[in-house]
Amino acid sequence: MRVAAFLSLIALLAACGAESGLPPLPTDQVSARFPPGGVVNVIEVDAVDRLPLRTVELVAPDGQATPASYLHVNPSPSVSFYQRFPDSPYGGGTFGIGSLAAGVPFPADLGGAPQGQEKLLAMVSTASILLPDEVEYRRDWRSYRIFLSFGDQPGEIVRRVIPAPEPPSQPASPTTPTPPPQPPPAPLTVAPPAPVPPSAP
């Protein structure tokens, strides 16, 4: 899931919010990674912040900037709570993030919290960046940076810089089977010349 890295954090804070009766206020979080499944040409960026994510750029060591090809902001994510299931394989309650990843169970001890829903006082943003040069990025990925800008009003804009993620390992190239050794060629045998019969007198 695009926001799987943040679901545990959001749900834990949401559980605290349910006990206090106040909507949870998650800590701002940003992460960048390559999606699962061996995708090597796209970087995914997930952000939980009080401000909307507006720009995302991958900056190469030479200063070349590649903007995100996709950017989406969910301004009002919600958390849905469900009562404890005695027969649950997790041995506790479960919850789902309605606007983020509906139907994804996570183990959580909510203290028998009744079914309900809470709005999060944060925005969940996702972005995708297409690598301009996969080979060059793999060679020098530690020198790349991701620049992010949050907010709309001049007085509230927040800029952040995070390291670029490590590219996934390349699958091993198939090896060509080595043919069995061939026996050495047989030595050439040269027949002796035939005797010349004596000439008649």
Summary of the structure (lengths in Angstrom):
residues: 201
radius of gyration: 32.2
end to end distance: 109.1
largest distance: 137.0
contacts: 508
relative contact order: 0.23
helix: 13%
strand: 31%
